Amino acid sequence: MAELPGLADDRALLGRTSTAERVSDILRNRVAEGYFPPGTKLSEDSIGGALGVSRNTLREAFRLLTHEGLLEHQLNRGVFVRVLTVEDVEDIYRTRRLVECAVVRGLAARPRPLDGLAAAVAGGLDAARRRAWAEVSTANIHFHRELVALSGSERTDELMRRVLAELRLAFHVVADPRLLHEPYLARNQRLLAILEAGDFREAERELARYLDDSLHGLVEVYGRSVRG
């Protein structure tokens, strides 16, 4: 059985109440981090052994993540981390545009503190100075999660957590993460400044342009990557 030392470190997170939901949380985070890249076959023996969970618990966690679109079951082959199609990426962005723009629109009636957004911007700039482009990607995801959190809705937070985890499957296929993420450091700063100024109508317009440009850029580089 192959050893998975990094994943074994997560075993402590399960505590004494190991459940499929907790296992799926751990695996979701690991997939989002690129620990299991797209196309990876997931070994029940290795993962179950690393986490110390039963085969039935692990299979239920796989089922949950398959439902979320992070994994796929291939008949007679096993369970794999999904490789998104370009159409999947486009659909993810349709969802993002609907949700994120609606959140910004709603701030006009119910402004919220922007500390989380500011921290995500600072984290991205710090990672860029260190040329840690994977961390820049993570900071950008945090920026958008903090943006959605301004809705004050746990259900919306949960929806976008899953959507953004799925989006990171595409990021892990792109060969040059700097090319993908660096341009949005400045755009995150600009969007934050507009929100801090209280111009929520302009912020919504800026966010819509931002997401459209992000989609077009990602589709271009992602399409080349998956085609080889």
The 8 nearest C-alpha neighbors of each residue, nearest first, counted from 0:
[[1, 45, 2, 44, 48, 42, 3, 46],
 [2, 0, 45, 3, 44, 42, 46, 48],
 [1, 3, 4, 45, 0, 49, 48, 7],
 [4, 2, 6, 5, 7, 49, 1, 45],
 [5, 3, 7, 6, 2, 8, 49, 9],
 [6, 4, 8, 7, 3, 9, 34, 49],
 [5, 7, 8, 9, 4, 3, 49, 50],
 [6, 8, 49, 4, 9, 10, 5, 50],
 [7, 9, 6, 5, 10, 4, 11, 49],
 [10, 8, 7, 6, 11, 12, 50, 25],
 [9, 11, 50, 7, 12, 8, 13, 51],
 [10, 12, 13, 9, 14, 8, 7, 50],
 [13, 11, 10, 9, 14, 21, 25, 8],
 [12, 14, 17, 11, 10, 16, 15, 21],
 [15, 13, 12, 16, 11, 17, 10, 21],
 [14, 16, 17, 13, 11, 12, 18, 10],
 [17, 15, 14, 18, 13, 21, 12, 19],
 [16, 18, 13, 15, 14, 21, 19, 52],
 [19, 17, 21, 20, 16, 22, 56, 13],
 [18, 20, 60, 22, 56, 21, 59, 23],
 [21, 19, 23, 18, 22, 24, 60, 63],
 [22, 20, 24, 18, 23, 19, 25, 13],
 [21, 23, 19, 25, 24, 20, 60, 26],
 [22, 24, 60, 20, 26, 21, 25, 27],
 [25, 23, 21, 27, 22, 26, 20, 28],
 [26, 24, 22, 28, 23, 27, 29, 21],
 [25, 27, 29, 23, 28, 24, 30, 22],
 [28, 26, 24, 30, 29, 25, 23, 31],
 [27, 29, 31, 25, 26, 30, 32, 24],
 [28, 30, 26, 32, 34, 31, 27, 25],
 [31, 29, 35, 33, 27, 32, 28, 34],
 [30, 32, 28, 164, 29, 33, 167, 27],
 [33, 31, 29, 30, 34, 28, 35, 167],
 [32, 34, 36, 30, 35, 31, 171, 29],
 [33, 35, 29, 32, 30, 36, 31, 5],
 [34, 36, 30, 33, 39, 29, 37, 80],
 [37, 35, 33, 39, 34, 38, 30, 171],
 [38, 36, 80, 82, 81, 39, 168, 35],
 [37, 39, 80, 79, 82, 81, 36, 40],
 [40, 38, 80, 79, 37, 36, 35, 41],
 [39, 41, 79, 78, 42, 38, 80, 77],
 [42, 40, 78, 79, 39, 43, 80, 46],
 [41, 43, 45, 44, 46, 40, 78, 47],
 [42, 44, 46, 47, 45, 41, 54, 57],
 [45, 43, 47, 42, 46, 48, 0, 54],
 [46, 44, 48, 42, 47, 1, 43, 0],
 [47, 45, 49, 48, 43, 44, 42, 50],
 [48, 46, 52, 44, 50, 49, 51, 43],
 [47, 49, 51, 45, 46, 50, 44, 52],
 [50, 48, 7, 46, 47, 51, 45, 6],
 [51, 49, 10, 47, 48, 7, 52, 46],
 [50, 52, 48, 47, 49, 10, 53, 46],
 [53, 51, 47, 50, 56, 54, 57, 48],
 [54, 52, 56, 55, 57, 47, 51, 48],
 [53, 55, 57, 56, 58, 47, 52, 43],
 [56, 54, 58, 53, 57, 59, 52, 60],
 [57, 55, 19, 59, 53, 58, 54, 60],
 [56, 58, 60, 54, 59, 55, 61, 53],
 [59, 57, 61, 55, 60, 56, 54, 62],
 [58, 60, 62, 56, 61, 57, 19, 55],
 [61, 59, 23, 19, 57, 63, 62, 58],
 [62, 60, 58, 64, 59, 63, 65, 57],
 [61, 63, 59, 65, 60, 64, 58, 66],
 [64, 62, 60, 66, 65, 61, 59, 67],
 [65, 63, 67, 61, 66, 62, 69, 70],
 [64, 66, 70, 62, 68, 67, 71, 63],
 [65, 67, 63, 64, 68, 62, 69, 70],
 [68, 66, 64, 65, 69, 63, 161, 70],
 [67, 69, 65, 66, 70, 64, 165, 71],
 [70, 68, 64, 81, 65, 67, 165, 80],
 [71, 69, 65, 80, 81, 79, 68, 64],
 [70, 72, 65, 79, 78, 81, 73, 80],
 [73, 71, 78, 77, 74, 79, 70, 65],
 [74, 72, 76, 77, 78, 75, 71, 79],
 [73, 75, 76, 72, 77, 78, 71, 79],
 [76, 74, 77, 73, 72, 78, 79, 71],
 [77, 75, 73, 74, 78, 72, 40, 79],
 [78, 76, 73, 72, 75, 79, 74, 40],
 [77, 79, 72, 71, 41, 40, 73, 70],
 [80, 78, 40, 39, 71, 70, 41, 38],
 [81, 79, 70, 37, 38, 39, 69, 71],
 [82, 80, 70, 37, 69, 71, 38, 79],
 [81, 83, 37, 38, 84, 80, 168, 169],
 [84, 82, 87, 81, 169, 85, 88, 168],
 [83, 85, 87, 86, 88, 82, 225, 222],
 [84, 86, 88, 87, 89, 218, 222, 83],
 [87, 85, 89, 84, 88, 90, 83, 91],
 [88, 86, 84, 90, 85, 89, 83, 91],
 [89, 87, 91, 85, 86, 90, 92, 84],
 [88, 90, 86, 92, 91, 87, 85, 93],
 [89, 91, 93, 87, 92, 88, 86, 94],
 [92, 90, 88, 94, 89, 93, 87, 95],
 [91, 93, 95, 89, 94, 90, 96, 88],
 [94, 92, 90, 96, 95, 91, 97, 89],
 [95, 93, 97, 91, 92, 96, 98, 90],
 [94, 96, 92, 98, 93, 97, 99, 91],
 [97, 95, 93, 94, 99, 98, 100, 92],
 [98, 96, 94, 95, 100, 99, 101, 93],
 [97, 99, 101, 95, 96, 100, 94, 102],
 [100, 98, 102, 101, 96, 95, 97, 147],
 [99, 101, 103, 102, 203, 98, 96, 97],
 [100, 102, 104, 98, 99, 103, 105, 97],
 [103, 101, 99, 105, 100, 104, 150, 147],
 [102, 104, 100, 106, 105, 101, 203, 99],
 [105, 103, 101, 102, 106, 107, 100, 203],
 [104, 106, 102, 103, 107, 108, 101, 109],
 [107, 105, 110, 109, 103, 108, 104, 102],
 [108, 106, 105, 109, 199, 104, 110, 103],
 [109, 107, 106, 105, 110, 104, 199, 111],
 [108, 110, 106, 107, 105, 111, 150, 149],
 [111, 109, 106, 107, 108, 112, 105, 149],
 [110, 112, 149, 113, 109, 106, 150, 151],
 [113, 111, 114, 110, 115, 149, 116, 195],
 [112, 114, 116, 115, 111, 117, 195, 191],
 [113, 115, 117, 116, 112, 118, 119, 145],
 [116, 114, 118, 117, 113, 145, 119, 142],
 [117, 115, 119, 113, 118, 142, 114, 145],
 [116, 118, 114, 120, 119, 115, 121, 113],
 [117, 119, 121, 115, 120, 116, 122, 114],
 [120, 118, 122, 142, 116, 121, 117, 138],
 [119, 121, 117, 123, 122, 118, 116, 124],
 [122, 120, 118, 124, 119, 123, 125, 117],
 [123, 121, 119, 125, 120, 124, 138, 118],
 [122, 124, 135, 138, 126, 120, 121, 125],
 [125, 123, 127, 121, 126, 122, 128, 120],
 [124, 126, 122, 128, 127, 123, 121, 129],
 [127, 125, 129, 131, 123, 128, 124, 135],
 [128, 126, 130, 124, 129, 125, 131, 123],
 [129, 127, 125, 130, 126, 124, 131, 123],
 [128, 130, 126, 127, 131, 125, 132, 124],
 [131, 129, 127, 128, 132, 126, 135, 177],
 [132, 130, 126, 129, 134, 133, 127, 135],
 [131, 133, 135, 134, 130, 177, 176, 136],
 [132, 134, 136, 135, 131, 137, 176, 177],
 [133, 135, 137, 132, 136, 131, 126, 138],
 [136, 134, 132, 123, 138, 133, 137, 126],
 [135, 137, 133, 139, 134, 138, 180, 132],
 [136, 138, 134, 140, 139, 135, 141, 133],
 [139, 137, 141, 123, 135, 140, 136, 119],
 [138, 140, 142, 136, 141, 137, 135, 143],
 [139, 141, 137, 143, 142, 138, 144, 136],
 [140, 142, 138, 144, 139, 143, 119, 145],
 [143, 141, 139, 119, 145, 140, 116, 144],
 [142, 144, 146, 140, 145, 141, 147, 139],
 [143, 145, 141, 147, 146, 142, 148, 140],
 [146, 144, 148, 142, 143, 147, 116, 115],
 [145, 147, 143, 144, 148, 149, 142, 116],
 [146, 148, 144, 149, 145, 150, 99, 143],
 [149, 147, 145, 150, 146, 151, 156, 144],
 [148, 150, 147, 151, 146, 111, 145, 102],
 [151, 149, 148, 152, 102, 147, 105, 155],
 [150, 152, 149, 148, 153, 147, 155, 156],
 [153, 151, 155, 150, 154, 156, 148, 149],
 [152, 154, 156, 155, 157, 151, 148, 150],
 [155, 153, 157, 156, 152, 158, 159, 151],
 [156, 154, 158, 152, 157, 153, 159, 147],
 [155, 157, 153, 159, 154, 158, 148, 160],
 [156, 158, 160, 154, 155, 159, 153, 161],
 [159, 157, 155, 161, 156, 160, 154, 162],
 [160, 158, 162, 161, 156, 157, 163, 155],
 [161, 159, 157, 163, 158, 162, 156, 164],
 [160, 162, 164, 159, 158, 163, 165, 157],
 [163, 161, 159, 165, 164, 160, 166, 158],
 [162, 164, 166, 165, 160, 161, 159, 167],
 [165, 163, 161, 167, 31, 166, 162, 160],
 [164, 166, 162, 163, 167, 168, 69, 161],
 [167, 165, 163, 168, 164, 169, 162, 170],
 [166, 168, 170, 169, 164, 165, 31, 171],
 [169, 167, 166, 171, 165, 170, 37, 31],
 [168, 170, 167, 171, 172, 166, 83, 221],
 [169, 171, 167, 172, 173, 168, 166, 176],
 [170, 172, 168, 169, 173, 33, 167, 36],
 [171, 173, 170, 169, 174, 224, 168, 221],
 [174, 172, 170, 171, 175, 221, 224, 176],
 [173, 175, 172, 176, 224, 171, 220, 170],
 [176, 174, 177, 178, 173, 179, 220, 132],
 [177, 175, 179, 178, 180, 132, 173, 174],
 [178, 176, 179, 180, 181, 175, 132, 135],
 [179, 177, 176, 175, 180, 181, 182, 220],
 [178, 180, 176, 177, 181, 217, 175, 182],
 [181, 179, 177, 182, 183, 178, 176, 136],
 [180, 182, 177, 183, 184, 178, 179, 127],
 [183, 181, 184, 180, 185, 186, 179, 178],
 [184, 182, 186, 185, 181, 180, 187, 139],
 [183, 185, 187, 186, 182, 181, 188, 123],
 [186, 184, 188, 183, 187, 189, 182, 181],
 [185, 187, 183, 189, 188, 184, 190, 182],
 [188, 186, 190, 184, 189, 185, 183, 191],
 [187, 189, 185, 191, 186, 190, 192, 120],
 [188, 190, 186, 192, 187, 191, 185, 193],
 [189, 191, 187, 193, 192, 188, 186, 202],
 [190, 192, 194, 188, 189, 193, 195, 187],
 [193, 191, 195, 189, 190, 194, 188, 196],
 [194, 192, 196, 190, 195, 191, 202, 198],
 [193, 195, 197, 191, 196, 192, 198, 202],
 [194, 196, 192, 197, 193, 191, 113, 198],
 [197, 195, 193, 194, 198, 192, 199, 191],
 [196, 198, 194, 195, 199, 193, 107, 110],
 [199, 197, 201, 200, 196, 193, 194, 202],
 [198, 200, 202, 201, 197, 107, 194, 203],
 [199, 201, 203, 202, 198, 204, 104, 107],
 [200, 202, 204, 203, 199, 198, 205, 193],
 [203, 201, 199, 205, 200, 204, 193, 206],
 [202, 204, 206, 200, 201, 205, 100, 103],
 [203, 205, 201, 207, 202, 206, 208, 200],
 [204, 206, 202, 208, 203, 207, 209, 201],
 [207, 205, 209, 203, 208, 204, 202, 210],
 [206, 208, 204, 210, 209, 205, 203, 211],
 [209, 207, 211, 205, 206, 210, 212, 204],
 [208, 210, 206, 212, 207, 211, 205, 213],
 [211, 209, 213, 207, 212, 208, 214, 206],
 [210, 212, 208, 214, 213, 209, 207, 215],
 [213, 211, 215, 209, 214, 210, 208, 216],
 [214, 212, 210, 216, 211, 215, 217, 209],
 [213, 215, 217, 211, 212, 216, 218, 210],
 [214, 216, 212, 218, 217, 213, 219, 211],
 [217, 215, 213, 219, 214, 218, 212, 220],
 [216, 218, 214, 220, 219, 215, 221, 213],
 [217, 219, 221, 215, 216, 222, 220, 214],
 [218, 220, 216, 217, 222, 221, 215, 223],
 [221, 219, 223, 217, 222, 218, 224, 216],
 [222, 220, 224, 218, 223, 217, 219, 173],
 [221, 223, 219, 224, 220, 225, 218, 226],
 [224, 222, 226, 220, 221, 225, 227, 219],
 [225, 223, 221, 227, 226, 222, 173, 220],
 [226, 224, 227, 222, 223, 221, 172, 84],
 [225, 227, 223, 224, 222, 221, 220, 84],
 [226, 224, 225, 223, 222, 221, 172, 174]]
